[in-house]
Amino acid sequence: MFGKKYQEMLTLNEAMSTRMTVVPSTEYLHTVNDEGRHCTVCLLERKYVCGRFQVDELPCPHAWAKLKSKFLMLEDYCSDYYKPNSVVMTYNVPVYSIPDRNEWNIPAHIAKEVILLPKWKRPPGRPKKKRDKLFSELLQPKNQHSCSICGQGEHIRERVEMLHVELS
């Protein structure tokens, strides 16, 4: 009924839906419990809180749980774009190649236009980062080393460790 890729997606969604329970709120609105998480499913508008149907237009695991609980047909809740007839109809329209450049019909006002090169050329390499620094970063002197143990700038960690070894 669907392509291999989409059939696999539906099978995976069905497998994930087995651990979910459905609690009806109204005739069309249901809450699906998924291990402590609650998702609202509205079959009338085909909207699910998780948002996967709006993107994929295939029933997500939450919708699968609802469809199985009501014994509804899966095909009615999948987009027609995934069905083989739609794919065949896509390629049913003929595609014409571009005619030879001599046969182009270009209006005079467009033919007169002169297209210039860009005024600047992008330099080679990765672009530099342009990050706005915080005010506190601007106040700090550059290349000031500080101790990784106490955070003071008067000494570095190695000296503190050497003192600790000498004292022991």
N, CA and C atoms as an extended XYZ file, in Angstrom:
504
Properties=species:S:1:pos:R:3:atomname:S:1:resname:S:1:resid:I:1 pbc="F F F"
N         0.822       -1.191        0.000 N   MET     1
C         0.000        0.000        0.000 CA  MET     1
C         0.867        1.256        0.000 C   MET     1
N         1.957        1.281        0.777 N   PHE     2
C         2.869        2.411        0.825 CA  PHE     2
C         4.236        1.947        0.356 C   PHE     2
N         5.127        2.890        0.135 N   GLY     3
C         6.494        2.534       -0.225 CA  GLY     3
C         7.182        1.830        0.929 C   GLY     3
N         8.291        1.173        0.638 N   LYS     4
C         9.011        0.374        1.648 CA  LYS     4
C         9.450        1.234        2.825 C   LYS     4
N        10.014        2.397        2.541 N   LYS     5
C        10.511        3.278        3.589 CA  LYS     5
C         9.387        3.715        4.527 C   LYS     5
N         8.249        4.071        3.962 N   TYR     6
C         7.138        4.573        4.765 CA  TYR     6
C         6.439        3.434        5.501 C   TYR     6
N         6.423        2.257        4.901 N   GLN     7
C         5.861        1.095        5.589 CA  GLN     7
C         6.701        0.748        6.809 C   GLN     7
N         8.019        0.892        6.697 N   GLU     8
C         8.897        0.643        7.844 CA  GLU     8
C         8.659        1.670        8.948 C   GLU     8
N         8.442        2.937        8.561 N   MET     9
C         8.152        3.975        9.548 CA  MET     9
C         6.850        3.661       10.284 C   MET     9
N         5.839        3.223        9.543 N   LEU    10
C         4.555        2.885       10.160 CA  LEU    10
C         4.685        1.678       11.088 C   LEU    10
N         5.469        0.693       10.674 N   THR    11
C         5.677       -0.494       11.508 CA  THR    11
C         6.384       -0.120       12.804 C   THR    11
N         7.383        0.745       12.716 N   LEU    12
C         8.091        1.205       13.908 CA  LEU    12
C         7.153        1.980       14.829 C   LEU    12
N         6.333        2.860       14.257 N   ASN    13
C         5.378        3.621       15.066 CA  ASN    13
C         4.366        2.702       15.740 C   ASN    13
N         3.943        1.650       15.031 N   GLU    14
C         2.993        0.704       15.612 CA  GLU    14
C         3.628       -0.046       16.780 C   GLU    14
N         4.892       -0.431       16.615 N   ALA    15
C         5.584       -1.143       17.693 CA  ALA    15
C         5.733       -0.250       18.925 C   ALA    15
N         6.002        1.029       18.711 N   MET    16
C         6.155        1.958       19.831 CA  MET    16
C         4.816        2.218       20.524 C   MET    16
N         3.711        2.058       19.797 N   SER    17
C         2.392        2.355       20.365 CA  SER    17
C         1.874        1.256       21.290 C   SER    17
N         2.502        0.086       21.300 N   THR    18
C         1.987       -1.031       22.092 CA  THR    18
C         2.049       -0.774       23.592 C   THR    18
N         2.971        0.078       24.032 N   ARG    19
C         3.114        0.350       25.468 CA  ARG    19
C         2.252        1.525       25.933 C   ARG    19
N         1.436        2.089       25.050 N   MET    20
C         0.650        3.281       25.374 CA  MET    20
C        -0.799        2.921       25.678 C   MET    20
N        -1.419        3.726       26.536 N   THR    21
C        -2.837        3.558       26.845 CA  THR    21
C        -3.587        4.806       26.425 C   THR    21
N        -4.861        4.615       26.023 N   VAL    22
C        -5.680        5.713       25.513 CA  VAL    22
C        -6.808        6.001       26.495 C   VAL    22
N        -6.986        7.287       26.829 N   VAL    23
C        -8.058        7.726       27.711 CA  VAL    23
C        -8.901        8.739       26.935 C   VAL    23
N       -10.181        8.433       26.658 N   PRO    24
C       -11.000        9.376       25.887 CA  PRO    24
C       -11.394       10.593       26.723 C   PRO    24
N       -11.344       11.763       26.069 N   SER    25
C       -11.820       12.997       26.693 CA  SER    25
C       -13.162       13.384       26.097 C   SER    25
N       -13.223       13.443       24.766 N   THR    26
C       -14.475       13.675       24.038 CA  THR    26
C       -14.541       12.641       22.927 C   THR    26
N       -15.470       12.842       21.994 N   GLU    27
C       -15.601       11.879       20.903 CA  GLU    27
C       -14.359       11.846       20.022 C   GLU    27
N       -13.758       13.010       19.782 N   TYR    28
C       -12.602       13.085       18.892 CA  TYR    28
C       -11.293       13.361       19.624 C   TYR    28
N       -11.361       13.845       20.834 N   LEU    29
C       -10.172       14.234       21.585 CA  LEU    29
C        -9.840       13.148       22.606 C   LEU    29
N        -8.591       12.673       22.576 N   HIS    30
C        -8.153       11.606       23.468 CA  HIS    30
C        -6.784       11.938       24.044 C   HIS    30
N        -6.520       11.416       25.220 N   THR    31
C        -5.216       11.552       25.847 CA  THR    31
C        -4.524       10.199       25.788 C   THR    31
N        -3.298       10.205       25.296 N   VAL    32
C        -2.517        8.979       25.187 CA  VAL    32
C        -1.404        9.044       26.221 C   VAL    32
N        -1.365        8.037       27.101 N   ASN    33
C        -0.351        7.975       28.160 CA  ASN    33
C         0.814        7.123       27.675 C   ASN    33
N         1.996        7.710       27.732 N   ASP    34
C         3.206        7.030       27.279 CA  ASP    34
C         4.234        7.077       28.394 C   ASP    34
N         4.199        6.088       29.278 N   GLU    35
C         5.156        5.960       30.383 CA  GLU    35
C         5.296        7.264       31.160 C   GLU    35
N         4.192        7.828       31.590 N   GLY    36
C         4.207        9.034       32.399 CA  GLY    36
C         4.033       10.321       31.618 C   GLY    36
N         4.230       10.296       30.324 N   ARG    37
C         4.006       11.485       29.495 CA  ARG    37
C         2.617       11.392       28.892 C   ARG    37
N         1.959       12.524       28.778 N   HIS    38
C         0.603       12.564       28.226 CA  HIS    38
C         0.593       13.385       26.952 C   HIS    38
N         0.037       12.815       25.887 N   CYS    39
C        -0.096       13.516       24.612 CA  CYS    39
C        -1.563       13.547       24.227 C   CYS    39
N        -2.005       14.695       23.738 N   THR    40
C        -3.390       14.836       23.300 CA  THR    40
C        -3.463       14.561       21.812 C   THR    40
N        -4.454       13.761       21.411 N   VAL    41
C        -4.655       13.394       20.013 CA  VAL    41
C        -6.055       13.828       19.606 C   VAL    41
N        -6.141       14.616       18.521 N   CYS    42
C        -7.430       15.029       17.974 CA  CYS    42
C        -7.535       14.446       16.572 C   CYS    42
N        -8.330       13.385       16.425 N   LEU    43
C        -8.440       12.719       15.138 CA  LEU    43
C        -9.235       13.537       14.122 C   LEU    43
N       -10.165       14.371       14.580 N   LEU    44
C       -10.969       15.169       13.666 CA  LEU    44
C       -10.098       16.149       12.891 C   LEU    44
N        -9.195       16.838       13.588 N   GLU    45
C        -8.319       17.813       12.943 CA  GLU    45
C        -6.965       17.226       12.564 C   GLU    45
N        -6.749       15.975       12.932 N   ARG    46
C        -5.478       15.291       12.688 CA  ARG    46
C        -4.315       16.085       13.262 C   ARG    46
N        -4.468       16.479       14.502 N   LYS    47
C        -3.410       17.203       15.202 CA  LYS    47
C        -3.038       16.424       16.449 C   LYS    47
N        -1.754       16.291       16.635 N   TYR    48
C        -1.236       15.592       17.789 CA  TYR    48
C        -0.255       16.519       18.477 C   TYR    48
N        -0.226       16.500       19.786 N   VAL    49
C         0.627       17.410       20.550 CA  VAL    49
C         2.099       17.191       20.221 C   VAL    49
N         2.485       15.965       19.930 N   CYS    50
C         3.900       15.708       19.638 CA  CYS    50
C         4.328       16.369       18.332 C   CYS    50
N         3.388       16.691       17.436 N   GLY    51
C         3.682       17.416       16.210 CA  GLY    51
C         4.232       16.576       15.077 C   GLY    51
N         4.381       15.283       15.268 N   ARG    52
C         4.974       14.459       14.212 CA  ARG    52
C         4.048       14.277       13.020 C   ARG    52
N         2.730       14.226       13.260 N   PHE    53
C         1.837       14.057       12.115 CA  PHE    53
C         1.866       15.287       11.222 C   PHE    53
N         1.970       16.462       11.826 N   GLN    54
C         1.990       17.678       11.045 CA  GLN    54
C         3.227       17.727       10.145 C   GLN    54
N         4.314       17.091       10.572 N   VAL    55
C         5.536       17.089        9.776 CA  VAL    55
C         5.541       15.937        8.782 C   VAL    55
N         5.331       14.719        9.267 N   ASP    56
C         5.429       13.519        8.419 CA  ASP    56
C         4.147       13.208        7.662 C   ASP    56
N         3.021       13.606        8.195 N   GLU    57
C         1.692       13.250        7.686 CA  GLU    57
C         1.495       11.732        7.675 C   GLU    57
N         2.122       11.081        8.636 N   LEU    58
C         1.926        9.665        8.920 CA  LEU    58
C         1.570        9.570       10.399 C   LEU    58
N         0.712        8.643       10.787 N   PRO    59
C         0.355        8.527       12.204 CA  PRO    59
C         1.571        8.243       13.079 C   PRO    59
N         1.736        9.070       14.101 N   CYS    60
C         2.810        8.878       15.068 CA  CYS    60
C         2.397        7.744       16.019 C   CYS    60
N         3.277        7.305       16.911 N   PRO    61
C         2.900        6.230       17.832 CA  PRO    61
C         1.663        6.553       18.673 C   PRO    61
N         1.481        7.831       19.052 N   HIS    62
C         0.315        8.220       19.842 CA  HIS    62
C        -0.972        8.040       19.034 C   HIS    62
N        -0.920        8.440       17.773 N   ALA    63
C        -2.095        8.270       16.909 CA  ALA    63
C        -2.354        6.791       16.641 C   ALA    63
N        -1.283        6.015       16.484 N   TRP    64
C        -1.432        4.571       16.271 CA  TRP    64
C        -2.190        3.948       17.437 C   TRP    64
N        -1.824        4.344       18.653 N   ALA    65
C        -2.497        3.780       19.827 CA  ALA    65
C        -3.982        4.096       19.781 C   ALA    65
N        -4.331        5.305       19.380 N   LYS    66
C        -5.734        5.703       19.285 CA  LYS    66
C        -6.435        4.945       18.166 C   LYS    66
N        -5.805        4.843       17.002 N   LEU    67
C        -6.415        4.148       15.864 CA  LEU    67
C        -6.685        2.680       16.194 C   LEU    67
N        -5.732        2.037       16.892 N   LYS    68
C        -5.926        0.627       17.254 CA  LYS    68
C        -7.045        0.461       18.273 C   LYS    68
N        -7.168        1.428       19.193 N   SER    69
C        -8.197        1.292       20.223 CA  SER    69
C        -9.601        1.447       19.649 C   SER    69
N        -9.742        2.210       18.555 N   LYS    70
C       -11.053        2.424       17.926 CA  LYS    70
C       -11.256        1.562       16.685 C   LYS    70
N       -10.260        0.748       16.336 N   PHE    71
C       -10.310       -0.103       15.151 CA  PHE    71
C       -10.561        0.722       13.885 C   PHE    71
N        -9.858        1.854       13.766 N   LEU    72
C        -9.987        2.738       12.602 CA  LEU    72
C        -8.984        2.344       11.527 C   LEU    72
N        -9.295        2.681       10.293 N   MET    73
C        -8.442        2.338        9.160 CA  MET    73
C        -7.232        3.274        9.110 C   MET    73
N        -6.047        2.713        9.040 N   LEU    74
C        -4.816        3.478        8.987 CA  LEU    74
C        -4.751        4.336        7.726 C   LEU    74
N        -5.219        3.805        6.606 N   GLU    75
C        -5.105        4.495        5.322 CA  GLU    75
C        -5.812        5.853        5.329 C   GLU    75
N        -6.862        5.978        6.145 N   ASP    76
C        -7.608        7.231        6.198 CA  ASP    76
C        -6.829        8.332        6.898 C   ASP    76
N        -5.788        7.982        7.648 N   TYR    77
C        -5.026        8.955        8.420 CA  TYR    77
C        -3.605        9.135        7.907 C   TYR    77
N        -3.309        8.618        6.732 N   CYS    78
C        -2.009        8.813        6.089 CA  CYS    78
C        -2.194        9.734        4.894 C   CYS    78
N        -1.211       10.525        4.620 N   SER    79
C        -1.271       11.430        3.474 CA  SER    79
C        -1.295       10.635        2.178 C   SER    79
N        -2.004       11.160        1.199 N   ASP    80
C        -2.065       10.502       -0.105 CA  ASP    80
C        -0.724       10.539       -0.832 C   ASP    80
N         0.169       11.412       -0.413 N   TYR    81
C         1.461       11.534       -1.079 CA  TYR    81
C         2.313       10.281       -0.933 C   TYR    81
N         2.036        9.468        0.061 N   TYR    82
C         2.821        8.258        0.280 CA  TYR    82
C         2.282        7.055       -0.487 C   TYR    82
N         1.157        7.210       -1.090 N   LYS    83
C         0.545        6.095       -1.810 CA  LYS    83
C         1.109        6.005       -3.230 C   LYS    83
N         1.275        4.799       -3.759 N   PRO    84
C         1.911        4.627       -5.075 CA  PRO    84
C         1.210        5.385       -6.203 C   PRO    84
N        -0.125        5.505       -6.150 N   ASN    85
C        -0.826        6.213       -7.225 CA  ASN    85
C        -0.384        7.672       -7.310 C   ASN    85
N        -0.135        8.294       -6.174 N   SER    86
C         0.305        9.690       -6.167 CA  SER    86
C         1.694        9.831       -6.770 C   SER    86
N         2.563        8.874       -6.473 N   VAL    87
C         3.916        8.913       -7.029 CA  VAL    87
C         3.860        8.761       -8.541 C   VAL    87
N         3.020        7.856       -9.030 N   VAL    88
C         2.880        7.650      -10.471 CA  VAL    88
C         2.314        8.912      -11.127 C   VAL    88
N         1.345        9.543      -10.477 N   MET    89
C         0.751       10.766      -11.033 CA  MET    89
C         1.760       11.917      -11.078 C   MET    89
N         2.731       11.922      -10.181 N   THR    90
C         3.758       12.957      -10.185 CA  THR    90
C         4.543       12.924      -11.486 C   THR    90
N         4.857       11.737      -11.941 N   TYR    91
C         5.649       11.589      -13.162 CA  TYR    91
C         4.772       11.443      -14.409 C   TYR    91
N         3.465       11.581      -14.268 N   ASN    92
C         2.546       11.478      -15.387 CA  ASN    92
C         2.593       12.724      -16.267 C   ASN    92
N         2.924       13.864      -15.680 N   VAL    93
C         2.978       15.120      -16.416 CA  VAL    93
C         4.269       15.166      -17.218 C   VAL    93
N         4.201       15.497      -18.519 N   PRO    94
C         5.438       15.524      -19.310 CA  PRO    94
C         6.332       16.687      -18.893 C   PRO    94
N         7.628       16.462      -18.951 N   VAL    95
C         8.621       17.486      -18.648 CA  VAL    95
C         9.328       17.817      -19.954 C   VAL    95
N         9.253       19.074      -20.331 N   TYR    96
C         9.848       19.499      -21.591 CA  TYR    96
C        11.231       20.084      -21.334 C   TYR    96
N        12.154       19.800      -22.219 N   SER    97
C        13.500       20.336      -22.071 CA  SER    97
C        13.526       21.800      -22.500 C   SER    97
N        14.542       22.509      -22.078 N   ILE    98
C        14.690       23.922      -22.424 CA  ILE    98
C        15.087       24.007      -23.893 C   ILE    98
N        14.449       24.914      -24.641 N   PRO    99
C        14.809       25.024      -26.066 CA  PRO    99
C        16.211       25.605      -26.226 C   PRO    99
N        16.730       25.529      -27.440 N   ASP   100
C        18.047       26.061      -27.743 CA  ASP   100
C        18.079       27.562      -27.444 C   ASP   100
N        19.240       28.073      -27.065 N   ARG   101
C        19.374       29.480      -26.677 CA  ARG   101
C        18.965       30.421      -27.814 C   ARG   101
N        19.139       30.013      -29.040 N   ASN   102
C        18.767       30.846      -30.198 CA  ASN   102
C        17.254       31.006      -30.314 C   ASN   102
N        16.508       30.090      -29.738 N   GLU   103
C        15.046       30.121      -29.822 CA  GLU   103
C        14.388       30.844      -28.655 C   GLU   103
N        15.170       31.350      -27.706 N   TRP   104
C        14.612       32.051      -26.553 CA  TRP   104
C        13.978       33.357      -26.992 C   TRP   104
N        12.854       33.687      -26.375 N   ASN   105
C        12.172       34.948      -26.653 CA  ASN   105
C        12.378       35.862      -25.443 C   ASN   105
N        13.399       36.736      -25.523 N   ILE   106
C        13.742       37.607      -24.403 CA  ILE   106
C        13.208       39.003      -24.690 C   ILE   106
N        12.401       39.576      -23.779 N   PRO   107
C        11.899       40.941      -23.986 CA  PRO   107
C        13.053       41.947      -24.081 C   PRO   107
N        12.853       43.034      -24.820 N   ALA   108
C        13.911       44.015      -25.081 CA  ALA   108
C        14.398       44.690      -23.805 C   ALA   108
N        13.471       45.023      -22.885 N   HIS   109
C        13.897       45.717      -21.667 CA  HIS   109
C        14.760       44.828      -20.775 C   HIS   109
N        14.623       43.528      -20.883 N   ILE   110
C        15.463       42.617      -20.111 CA  ILE   110
C        16.790       42.381      -20.827 C   ILE   110
N        16.773       42.334      -22.154 N   ALA   111
C        17.997       42.112      -22.924 CA  ALA   111
C        18.969       43.274      -22.763 C   ALA   111
N        18.467       44.486      -22.485 N   LYS   112
C        19.317       45.666      -22.317 CA  LYS   112
C        20.014       45.697      -20.953 C   LYS   112
N        19.489       44.974      -19.996 N   GLU   113
C        20.060       44.971      -18.644 CA  GLU   113
C        21.496       44.462      -18.679 C   GLU   113
N        22.372       45.151      -17.953 N   VAL   114
C        23.763       44.732      -17.835 CA  VAL   114
C        23.959       44.204      -16.416 C   VAL   114
N        24.424       42.997      -16.331 N   ILE   115
C        24.662       42.381      -15.027 CA  ILE   115
C        26.142       42.504      -14.710 C   ILE   115
N        26.442       43.196      -13.607 N   LEU   116
C        27.822       43.419      -13.205 CA  LEU   116
C        28.258       42.360      -12.201 C   LEU   116
N        29.570       42.196      -12.085 N   LEU   117
C        30.125       41.275      -11.099 CA  LEU   117
C        29.932       41.853       -9.704 C   LEU   117
N        29.965       41.037       -8.681 N   PRO   118
C        29.862       41.569       -7.326 CA  PRO   118
C        30.999       42.539       -7.029 C   PRO   118
N        30.746       43.497       -6.112 N   LYS   119
C        31.745       44.520       -5.804 CA  LYS   119
C        32.883       43.976       -4.950 C   LYS   119
N        32.673       42.915       -4.245 N   TRP   120
C        33.725       42.331       -3.422 CA  TRP   120
C        33.706       40.824       -3.569 C   TRP   120
N        34.840       40.219       -3.295 N   LYS   121
C        34.977       38.771       -3.389 CA  LYS   121
C        35.175       38.224       -1.982 C   LYS   121
N        34.523       37.151       -1.680 N   ARG   122
C        34.658       36.528       -0.366 CA  ARG   122
C        36.082       36.003       -0.212 C   ARG   122
N        36.745       36.350        0.890 N   PRO   123
C        38.119       35.864        1.079 CA  PRO   123
C        38.138       34.359        1.331 C   PRO   123
N        39.259       33.711        1.016 N   PRO   124
C        39.334       32.260        1.228 CA  PRO   124
C        39.383       31.927        2.714 C   PRO   124
N        38.984       30.712        3.034 N   GLY   125
C        39.055       30.238        4.413 CA  GLY   125
C        37.746       30.411        5.153 C   GLY   125
N        37.766       29.946        6.378 N   ARG   126
C        36.576       30.007        7.221 CA  ARG   126
C        36.363       31.443        7.708 C   ARG   126
N        35.102       31.925        7.710 N   PRO   127
C        34.858       33.283        8.183 CA  PRO   127
C        35.190       33.424        9.666 C   PRO   127
N        35.647       34.608       10.049 N   LYS   128
C        35.978       34.882       11.443 CA  LYS   128
C        34.700       34.985       12.259 C   LYS   128
N        34.801       34.620       13.539 N   LYS   129
C        33.663       34.754       14.444 CA  LYS   129
C        33.506       36.217       14.809 C   LYS   129
N        32.295       36.693       14.751 N   LYS   130
C        32.013       38.064       15.168 CA  LYS   130
C        31.019       37.993       16.300 C   LYS   130
N        31.543       37.818       17.509 N   ARG   131
C        30.687       37.672       18.672 CA  ARG   131
C        30.801       38.923       19.514 C   ARG   131
N        29.651       39.418       19.958 N   ASP   132
C        29.658       40.549       20.870 CA  ASP   132
C        30.098       40.056       22.240 C   ASP   132
N        31.174       40.645       22.737 N   LYS   133
C        31.695       40.218       24.035 CA  LYS   133
C        30.906       40.876       25.155 C   LYS   133
N        30.828       40.165       26.280 N   LEU   134
C        30.189       40.718       27.466 CA  LEU   134
C        31.053       41.838       28.033 C   LEU   134
N        30.430       42.737       28.769 N   PHE   135
C        31.151       43.864       29.353 CA  PHE   135
C        32.241       43.367       30.292 C   PHE   135
N        31.949       42.303       31.036 N   SER   136
C        32.948       41.751       31.966 CA  SER   136
C        34.160       41.202       31.220 C   SER   136
N        33.960       40.677       30.011 N   GLU   137
C        35.077       40.173       29.218 CA  GLU   137
C        35.956       41.311       28.716 C   GLU   137
N        35.348       42.453       28.429 N   LEU   138
C        36.117       43.596       27.949 CA  LEU   138
C        36.984       44.189       29.056 C   LEU   138
N        36.543       44.082       30.320 N   LEU   139
C        37.285       44.644       31.445 CA  LEU   139
C        38.493       43.806       31.828 C   LEU   139
N        38.457       42.513       31.547 N   GLN   140
C        39.548       41.623       31.929 CA  GLN   140
C        40.766       41.873       31.049 C   GLN   140
N        41.958       41.934       31.666 N   PRO   141
C        43.163       42.071       30.841 CA  PRO   141
C        43.393       40.792       30.042 C   PRO   141
N        43.944       40.938       28.849 N   LYS   142
C        44.172       39.784       27.978 CA  LYS   142
C        45.368       38.973       28.449 C   LYS   142
N        45.351       37.693       28.175 N   ASN   143
C        46.432       36.744       28.453 CA  ASN   143
C        46.837       36.717       29.926 C   ASN   143
N        45.920       36.950       30.810 N   GLN   144
C        46.230       36.858       32.232 CA  GLN   144
C        45.970       35.427       32.671 C   GLN   144
N        46.994       34.778       33.215 N   HIS   145
C        46.857       33.406       33.672 CA  HIS   145
C        46.417       33.404       35.130 C   HIS   145
N        45.608       32.436       35.470 N   SER   146
C        45.171       32.329       36.854 CA  SER   146
C        45.268       30.875       37.290 C   SER   146
N        45.265       30.682       38.566 N   CYS   147
C        45.371       29.362       39.161 CA  CYS   147
C        44.069       28.601       38.932 C   CYS   147
N        44.173       27.360       38.484 N   SER   148
C        42.973       26.561       38.251 CA  SER   148
C        42.400       26.007       39.553 C   SER   148
N        43.155       26.088       40.652 N   ILE   149
C        42.673       25.582       41.939 CA  ILE   149
C        41.912       26.661       42.695 C   ILE   149
N        42.557       27.843       42.871 N   CYS   150
C        41.911       28.885       43.671 CA  CYS   150
C        41.356       30.027       42.835 C   CYS   150
N        41.776       30.167       41.563 N   GLY   151
C        41.245       31.196       40.684 CA  GLY   151
C        41.966       32.525       40.776 C   GLY   151
N        42.972       32.661       41.622 N   GLN   152
C        43.703       33.923       41.740 CA  GLN   152
C        44.738       34.028       40.631 C   GLN   152
N        45.067       35.242       40.263 N   GLY   153
C        45.983       35.463       39.159 CA  GLY   153
C        47.421       35.631       39.577 C   GLY   153
N        47.747       35.538       40.861 N   GLU   154
C        49.101       35.788       41.332 CA  GLU   154
C        50.021       34.590       41.145 C   GLU   154
N        49.487       33.413       40.985 N   HIS   155
C        50.292       32.217       40.837 CA  HIS   155
C        49.566       31.231       39.928 C   HIS   155
N        50.228       30.153       39.576 N   ILE   156
C        49.615       29.104       38.758 CA  ILE   156
C        49.599       27.806       39.545 C   ILE   156
N        48.856       26.849       39.049 N   ARG   157
C        48.606       25.605       39.772 CA  ARG   157
C        49.896       24.853       40.094 C   ARG   157
N        50.869       24.821       39.162 N   GLU   158
C        52.079       24.043       39.362 CA  GLU   158
C        52.829       24.526       40.607 C   GLU   158
N        52.867       25.835       40.800 N   ARG   159
C        53.566       26.371       41.976 CA  ARG   159
C        52.869       25.960       43.269 C   ARG   159
N        51.553       25.964       43.261 N   VAL   160
C        50.802       25.560       44.446 CA  VAL   160
C        51.047       24.091       44.738 C   VAL   160
N        51.093       23.250       43.695 N   GLU   161
C        51.337       21.828       43.894 CA  GLU   161
C        52.756       21.589       44.400 C   GLU   161
N        53.743       22.353       43.882 N   MET   162
C        55.120       22.199       44.333 CA  MET   162
C        55.237       22.582       45.816 C   MET   162
N        54.547       23.660       46.219 N   LEU   163
C        54.556       24.066       47.615 CA  LEU   163
C        53.922       22.990       48.494 C   LEU   163
N        52.851       22.396       47.998 N   HIS   164
C        52.165       21.356       48.751 CA  HIS   164
C        53.074       20.147       48.943 C   HIS   164
N        53.861       19.778       47.903 N   VAL   165
C        54.764       18.645       47.977 CA  VAL   165
C        55.902       18.951       48.949 C   VAL   165
N        56.436       20.207       48.881 N   GLU   166
C        57.538       20.584       49.760 CA  GLU   166
C        57.109       20.580       51.223 C   GLU   166
N        55.876       21.007       51.499 N   LEU   167
C        55.390       21.067       52.860 CA  LEU   167
C        55.088       19.697       53.435 C   LEU   167
N        54.812       18.691       52.590 N   SER   168
C        54.458       17.385       53.108 CA  SER   168
C        55.637       16.581       53.537 C   SER   168
